C-alpha cells in the first residue's frame, strides 16, 4: 500500500506556499503555486470559458488522455451502504477486479475504512491511499485536478484508474452545495479520462438531501447483487440547475465597501486592497481573496455590461464580495470547474477557475437585472 500527499491549490499555510508570477496582463499580483507532493497538479492555473461564449465547453481538461482512453472514459458508480460489511464487500470486489485487470487502484476514504479495504485486498502494494481529509476538506478544484492528474499519468501507460472515494460534505449548507455540485460536475469534468469511480455513501449517517444527491449524480449503482443502471440519475446540466444558491447573512447588512458603477478599475483595486489590509485574518487567506476579487472585477469590466458594481463585507473570520453587471453572465453550468484554453494563459479566460481555487465558495447568480458572482472565504 502506498500513501501520497497532493498539492492543494486552495488552502495553504504561508510557510508552505510559494508563488508564480501571473502572466495575465497588468494585475500586479502573484498567483499562488502549489507545494510539493504527488499526485499533484502542476503549477499552471488553467483557463475557463469566457463569459458570453456561445456553446458549452467541456471541463474535461487539457492533459489529454483521449488517444489512450477511448472507450475507457469516465464511469461513475455509487454505493449507498447500510453497513460497514456491505461497504467492505462491494468496494473490495471493485478494487480486486481492477487490480486483476491491470488497473491502478486508489482509496480516498476515512482511516478506518482504509484499513478494512487494505486488508480485504491483501495489502496490495499497488494500492494508492490519498488523505481523504486534505482532498475533500480543501476545495472542489483540488479534488478535480488531483484525479485528473492521476488519470492522465496512468493513461500514458494505457491503464485505467479505479477510485473508491468518500466525499466529506462538510457541516454548513454552503459546503453541502459545493460538494453536491462536485458529484454532478465530475460527470463532465472527467468524461474523457480513463477513471472509474465508486463513491460510497453511508445510509445510516448521511442526511436525506445528500443521499438524494448520490442517487441523482451516479449513472450506475452498486450493491452486493452487482451493478445496475440508476433510474434516478439526472443529467448534470439539469441537476445543477436545481441546486439553490445558499443565503449569505452578511449580504443583508451594510457593506464595508460599495461601488455602484465602477469606472476606475485601478482605483477600485487600491480601495479593496486598503480595506483588506485592515482585516485581522491569515495573510494567505486575505491575499487569495484579494486576487479572486481582482480577477472577477476585471472579468466583469471586460466581458460584462455596464454598470459594474462591487460590494464587500468583512466580519470576524469571514470575507464576502459580490460583483455584478447587467450582462447575461455565465450560461455554462460547468463554468470555472475546468479549463477551456489549456495551459496557454495568453488566451485569457482563467478568472473563474482561479477564483474557485482561491475562495471557499463561489456562487453565480442571474436574474432580470443581470448577473453576479459572490466570493466567500472563511477561517477560524
N, C-alpha and C positions, 0 to 999 in steps of 0.2 A: 504494500500500500504506500502510495506517495502522497505527501501533503504539499500544498502550494499556496503561496500568497498570491496577490494580484495587485495591479495598480488601480487605485481608486481615483478616478478623475474628479470625484466630488469631494467629500470631506477629507481634509488633510490637516495635520498639525503643521505649524510653521517650521518646526525642526526638520520634518521630512519632506517639505515642499521645496521644489526648485522651479525656476521659471524659464520659459522660452519666449522669445520676442514674437509678438503678434505681427504677422506680415499682412496687415489688413488696414491700409490707409493710414490716417494720422491720429489714431485714437490715443496713442501715447501710453498705453498700458502694456503689461506683460501678461501673457497667458500662462496660467499655472501648468507646469508639466508634471508628469507622474513620477512617483518614486519607483524604485526597482521592484522586481518580483515577477513571477511567472505563475500562471498565464497572465498576460498583460497586454493592453493596447499600446500602440506606440505613442509618441508624444504629439502626433498631429491631431488637431481638432478638425473633424471632418464637417462637410457642409450639409445644409438642409435646403429644401426648396425655397426660392424667393417667394414672398407673398404675392399673390396675384397671378402666378404662373398657371397656365392652362393645363389641366390634366393632372392626375395624381401620379407621383413618382414613388416607387417602392423604396422603403428604407432598408433594403436588403444589404447594402454595403458595397464597399469598393475592394475589399480584399477578396477578389473574385474567385469563387470555387466552381464556377459554372462548368468549366471543362471537365472537372473531376466528378462533381456531384451528380449531374444528370438526373436520373430517377431517384437518386438518394437525397432529394431535397428534404426540407424540414418536415418532421412528423411530431405531433403534439398530443400526447396521451395524458389522460387524467386518471387518478386513482383516489376515490373517496372511500376511506377505510374506516371500519368500525372498531378495529382493534390493532394492537401492535403486531400480533401474529399475522393478521391479514396483510398488513403493510410489508412485513418482512418476507412473506411467501411470494407475494406478487412482484415486489421490487427486485428481490434476489433472482427470481426467474428471468426477469427482464435483463438484468445485468449479465447473468450467466449465458443467456442466448447470444448477447452481443459479443462477449469475450470469445465464445466458441466460433463466432463468425469473423473474428479478427477486428471487431470494432474497438475503439477506445472507450473506456468506462470512467464516468465521473460521478462523484457524490457531492451534493450541496445541501445537506440536511443537518439536523442537530447532532450533537456529540453522541447521545445515547443511540439514536438511530444509525449513526455512522458505525458504531461498534457492532451493532446487531447485523448490519448488512455486510460489514467486513468479514465477520465470522461466517456468515451464510455463503459467501462466495469463496471461502477458503483462504482468506488473507492474500488474495492475488496481488502480486507486486505491480501489476498493470493498472490497478485501481487508483485513480487520482482523487484526492479529497480536497475540496475547496472550503474555506472558512465561511460557513453559512451566515454568521452574524455580519462579517465585513461585506459580504456580497450583497445581502438583501437589506441590511440596515444602512447602506450608503444611499445612493440614488439610482434610479432605474437605468440611466445610461451606463453605469458601472457594470451591471449585470449583462446588459445587451452587448457592450463592447468586449467583455470578458469571454462570453460564449462565442461571439463571432470570431474572436482571435483564435480560440481553441479549435473551432471548426475549420478555419482557414488553414491552420498549421497541419491538421490531420488530413485535410482534403488533398494537400500537396503529395501525401503518401498514399492517396486512394482509400483512406479509411473514413468510416462514419464515426461520429461521437455519440455515445449514449449517455444521457444525463438523468439522474434521479435528483429532482430538486424539490425543496420545501420552502416556499416563499414565506418570509416573515412580513406580515401585512402591517405591522406596527400597531399603535394604540389609538391614533386620532383618526377622525373622519377623513382628513386630507391625506394621511398616509394610506388609508384603505383605498381611496380612489386612485391614488398614484399607482399602486400595485395591481389593482383591478384593471387599470388601463394597460399595464405591462403585460398581463396574461393574455390580453387580446392583441396588443400591438405586435408581439413577437411572432404571431402567425404570419405577419407580413415581413417583419424585420429579418427573420431567419429563413424566409421562403427558399432562397437559392442555396442554402447551406446544408451539408450532409450532417444534420443534427437530428437526433431522435430523443425527445424529452419525455420523461414521465414525471409529471407534477403530482405530488402527494398531498392530500388534504385530510385532516383529522375530523371526522364527522362528530366526534364527541366533544371537541374543544372549540372549533370554529363557529362563529355565528352564522345564521341563515344567509345573510347577504353575500358572505364570502363563499359559502358552499354553492349558492346560485351562480356566482362568478365561475366557479370550477365547471359547472355544467354548461355554461354559455360560451366558454372560451376554448374548449378542448374538442376537436372533431371526433376523437375516439376515447372511450372509457375502458379501463382495465378492471378486472376483478379476478377472483380465484377461477372463475369459469372461462376466462380468456379475454380477448379484445373484441369490442363491439362498436359499431357506429353510434355516435351520440346524436339522438334525435333533437336534443335541446340546444345543440350548438348554434350560435348566432354569428353570421358574417361579421368580421371585425368592424367594418365601416358602420354597420347598423348598431352593433353593440356599443361602440364608443360614443355614438350619438345619444345613447340613453343615459350615460353617466352624467350626473349633475356636477356643477362646479361648487365645491364646498364653500359655505359662507366664511368670511373673514371679519370678525367683530371690529377690528381696527378701522375698516372702511366706513363704519358708521360714526367715526369720531373726526375731529378737526385734524387735518394733516399737518405735519411739521413743515412741509413744503408743497406749494400748489402753484403750478404754472398752467394757465388755461389755453394759451396759444403760443407755443414755442417758436420764437423767431431767431434766437441766437443760440445755436447748439453749443458753442464753446462756453458761453456764459452759463448755460444750463449745467453743463458738466462741472464747471467750477463751483456752482451753487450746491450741487449734490455732494461733491467732494467735501466742501466745507461742513455741510451738515453731518455727514457720516464720520468726519474726523472727530466729532464730539461724542460719538457713540461709545459706550462702555461695553465693549464686546471683543471677542477674539479677533486679532488683526486679520487673520486669513479669511474668516467668515465675512468681515466687513469689506475687505478688498475684492473678494469674489463677487459679492453683491453689487459693489460699485461697477465692476466690469460688466455684469449682466445688465444693469440699468443702462449703461452707456451703449451696449450693443442693441438693446431693444429700442431705445430712443432714436438712435441712428437709423435703425431699420424703419421705424415709423416715418421719419422725416424723408427717407429716400424712396420708400415704396408705398407708403400710405397716402392719405389725402388730408390736407389741412382742414381744420386746425388740429394740431397735435397737442395733447395735454398730458401733464405728468403730475401725479400726486404721490407723496412719500410719507409714510408713517414710521415712527420709531417708538418702541416700548421696551421695557426690560426683557432681554432675551429674544426680541423679535424685530425684524425689519420687513416692511411691506411697501411695494411700489406698484402703481398702476400707470400704464402708458396707453393712451387711447388716441384714435384718429377717426375720421369719418369714412374711411375706406371699407372694403369688404373683408379685410383680414385674411387669415389663412383658411382656405377651403379644404385643404388636405387633412384628414383626421390623424394622419401619422406624422404630421409636421414636427420637426425637432427631435424625432426619435432615431434618426439616422441620416446619413449624408446623401446629397443629391449630385454633387460635382466631384466627388472623390477627394484626393489629397491636394488638389490644386486650389490653394487658398485664394489665388488671384481671381477665381471665378466668383467669389463672394458667396453670400447666402448661408454663412455659418452661424449667424447670430442666435437663432432659437436653439439649435443643437448645443451651442456653447452655454446658453442660459440654463438649459435643463441640467447641465453638469455642474453649474456654479450655484444654483439655488435649490432649496429643499423642495419647493413646489412652484410650478409654472402653470398658470391657468389661462386658457384662451377663451374669450367670450365675443359673441357677436349679437347685435340687436339692430333695431331700425335706425339707430343713430350712428352706427359704425362698429368698430372693433376695438378690443382692448386686450392687453396682456397683463397679468398680475404676477409679480415675483414675490416670493416669500422665503425668508431664511430665519431659522431659529437656532438657539443654542441654550445650554444650561439644563 
